[in-house]
Amino acid sequence: MNSNPDAAFSASIRGRKENTLLRNVRKHKYLYLLGLPGMIFFLVFKYIPMYGVLIAFQDYNAFKGVWGSNWVGLEHFKRLFMENDFWMITGNTVLISLLGLVFLFPAPILLALLMNELRSAAYKRAIQTVIYLPHFISWVIVMSLTYLFFSSEQGLINKLILALDGEKIAFLFDTSYFYPLIVSQGLWKDVGWGTIIYLAAIAGVNPSLYEAAKIDGAGKLDQIRHITIPAIMATVVILFILSLGNMLDVNFEQMYLMQNPINTHLSEVYDTYVFKVGVQQGQFSFSTAVGLFKSVIGLVLVLGANKLANRFGREGIW
């Protein structure tokens, strides 16, 4: 007879949870099978590589390995905060991320609301196909198109300006055009792709709500304001929280390809900095420390944004 009733009760609870889990797996085995590739992906490429975070606290030597390298504690983090370019890199990264939140985040929402009002199914599918295509174009091609349109010598826009008796504009070498070009590239490439989730959320709205609103005399704008937007608000909040988690993650390919000696003070962000010190200079421990610092900041922002959403009565990630 078990002399410890608390231990017996705890064991009983664990057994029930395990039985419930096994029953759920057997009942929904095809759903779990469908999600298996995603689970394997995250396990192999996200969780197992976290083992390498240890070198952020070491003076890593590739010949000695992780466990043979010397431990230095927080020295690499101290070095990061004492770098002359630390505040410049942080400022550039935060500014570009804020521009993305201001311009790139709401753009797919607005586009999805407009596309939802299209009544011709064939026309709507054609528009969707056209705006989805840029997402599949690599950033190298996007940069090539940018050069084709905006370069000083061969750019089509400058040729048009000269044809109109104007003066050439150095779009790619004038720092005042750098941020507008970055935002414009992001809008053209990803705004269409971003509408997919919002269109799916809008499709789940009960059509009877719109019919009732019409009977009450509500116009299109009133229907969007009082039915469509509240229906997709939960999706908007979740995606916004996830976007904050990537606050210090700026598109490396875009920044690296747009970077030149003139705009380096505007285009140097954490991702390009990590590439230069980690890959080009071989400072693996320091670059890992920079990446870990970014991840911690992202985690804090996600936790804070989720708590704030819950406080205002919105459903967050959990």
Secondary structure as GFF3:
##gff-version 3
##sequence-region A 1 318
A	DSSP	alpha_helix	5	27	.	.	.	ID=ss1
A	DSSP	alpha_helix	29	42	.	.	.	ID=ss2
A	DSSP	pi_helix	43	47	.	.	.	ID=ss3
A	DSSP	three_ten_helix	48	57	.	.	.	ID=ss4
A	DSSP	beta_strand	58	59	.	.	.	ID=ss5
A	DSSP	beta_strand	70	71	.	.	.	ID=ss6
A	DSSP	alpha_helix	75	82	.	.	.	ID=ss7
A	DSSP	alpha_helix	86	99	.	.	.	ID=ss8
A	DSSP	pi_helix	100	104	.	.	.	ID=ss9
A	DSSP	alpha_helix	106	116	.	.	.	ID=ss10
A	DSSP	alpha_helix	121	132	.	.	.	ID=ss11
A	DSSP	three_ten_helix	133	136	.	.	.	ID=ss12
A	DSSP	alpha_helix	139	150	.	.	.	ID=ss13
A	DSSP	alpha_helix	156	163	.	.	.	ID=ss14
A	DSSP	three_ten_helix	175	177	.	.	.	ID=ss15
A	DSSP	alpha_helix	178	203	.	.	.	ID=ss16
A	DSSP	alpha_helix	207	215	.	.	.	ID=ss17
A	DSSP	alpha_helix	220	223	.	.	.	ID=ss18
A	DSSP	pi_helix	224	228	.	.	.	ID=ss19
A	DSSP	alpha_helix	229	245	.	.	.	ID=ss20
A	DSSP	alpha_helix	252	258	.	.	.	ID=ss21
A	DSSP	alpha_helix	264	267	.	.	.	ID=ss22
A	DSSP	alpha_helix	270	274	.	.	.	ID=ss23
A	DSSP	pi_helix	275	280	.	.	.	ID=ss24
A	DSSP	alpha_helix	284	311	.	.	.	ID=ss25
###
